[in-house]
Amino acid sequence: MALRSTWVVLMLVLSLRGQVHTGKIIGGHPAVPHSRPYMVLLEMRMWNDETKFCAGFLISNEFVVTAAHCQARITYVHLGLHKLIPPPTRKSIPVRRSIPHKEFNNNTGYNDLMLLQLMEKVNFTENVRPIHLANRSDHLPQRCIVSGWGFTEEYQELASELMEVNLTLAKDTSCPEPHAFFSLGEIGPSHGDSGGPLVCEGDVAYGVVSRGNQSCPPYKYSVFIKIPDYLDWIVSHLTQKGYCQWSSRTLADTTLITMALHNTWVVLMLVLSLRGQVQAGKIFGGRKAVPHSRPYMVLLETRMWNDETRFCHGFLISNQFVVTAAHCQACIYNVYVGLDKFKNDQPPKGIQVSRAIPHEDFNNETNINNLMLLQLSEKVNFTDHVRRINLASQGDHLPQRCIVSGWEFSRRKQMARRLREVEVTLVNRTHPAELHAYFSLGRIGPSKGDSGGPLVCEGEVAYGVVSVSTKCLKVYTKIPDYLGWIEGHMRKK
């Protein structure tokens, strides 16, 4: 039959017992209504015009994760569902692009993972939200649940509401499979629940339902693709065009204020006092820095060509040069040095910028070569609170003991705003488009307004510049690879 994005078509299909490839949660129970807001139902039209269904789950406002064997000619994603009968209020979005893992093997089921990019962005609500992805693979997760709609064990017909079942993962099986978790026995998902999440240890997705009720005498087992082993693959596709926005609750507010930029503390304090309306820093998972323990840190107040005011970070590398990110380019800059916390009665010294030098190969779409030098209009007098930082010259190893710093602007008007810092752990990445950069994964680290600040490792040495900060990935421009460029411009008059 023809596939349309209407509930009438879906309900007609659901009424045909045994004729549709759908879910079968065995040994489960009804889920609390809308307790799994990340769950989606995939309605698929195959190449032979047959209609099938899979499960999936939201990981951003534009991407869904499912199983690669759920590929179809046309796919619609139904969000915010719990009960299927009677027809509920729901949101249905067609899929713009399917991205199955390039090494998926339909015969073995290996690498059974796929990303779906939606035709439009999702508006998050209480019933529609993304789920976090696990980034640890060094332990066996506990307290796991699998959810799905589909044929129940008792009635052999499609369930009228979302079902779920608790699972215990096995440490090993006699039929091992790489990059997968396993549960033993018949309890769990069946074929049509493919693509749904294995959720463990709270609301964290550790796996993707690949195959249920498999036979490997003397066992029956279910297979779940191991998300931590594929996190780099997922992130690489999410970040190709800046799609990595995983949670509306943690995204920095990017609303900007249109105002004239003046070299006065009154204007800066006015901007800081307007709740959530300035693109400013928010170090996630951090702590207050020891006062003036990061004397190289500077705050950049910038006026854009359309008169918008924005803020970035930077750091002193000499008495006349600051390093920041190239995407912090602006029409006018004001540089504040020697800051720890903001107070109305302690106006800092603001310095103008005489020359901005963004990297000539900076790409605003990909953020490659995201580096800029600012030459100050006057030389800085070094004190205990104002000092330069050394730049790393060796880039042949992954630096350890790294810290990122930034100012977090309080939401209470007269509250002091203090410098915060957080420790980050860098990870190895090998994607060719990701050369000349360091990376850290997860929420902990800098946010959008912290762009341009230093990645300080192994003592007081700057190894990187904060470039891209999303919920899932932090990217730092790799200073050792640009040291010649930096020194060359500093020598020019």
Secondary structure, 3 states (H helix, E strand, C coil): CCCCCCHHHHHHHHCCCCCCCCECCECCEECCCCCCCCEEEEEEECCCCCEEEEEEEECCCCEEEECHHHCCCEEEEEECCCECCCCCCCEEEEEEEEEECCCCCCCCCCCCCEEEEECCCCCCECCECCCEECCCCCCCCCCEEEEECEECCCCCCECCECEEEEECECCCCCCCCCCEEEEECCCECCHHHCCCEEEECCCEEEEEEEEEEEEECCEEEEEEEEHHHHHHHHHHHHCCCCCCCCCCCCCCCCCCEECCCCCCHHHHHHHHHCCCCCCCCCCECCEECCCCCCCCEEEEEEECCCCEEEEEEEEECCCCEEEECHHHCCCEEEEEECCCEECCCCCCCEEEEEEEEECCCCCCCCCCCCCEEEEECCCCCCCCCCCCCEECCCCCCCCCCEEEEEECCCCCCCCCEEEEEEEECCECCCCHHHCCEEEEECCCECCHHHCCCEEEECCCEEEEEEEEECCCEEEEEEHHHHHHHHHHHHHCC
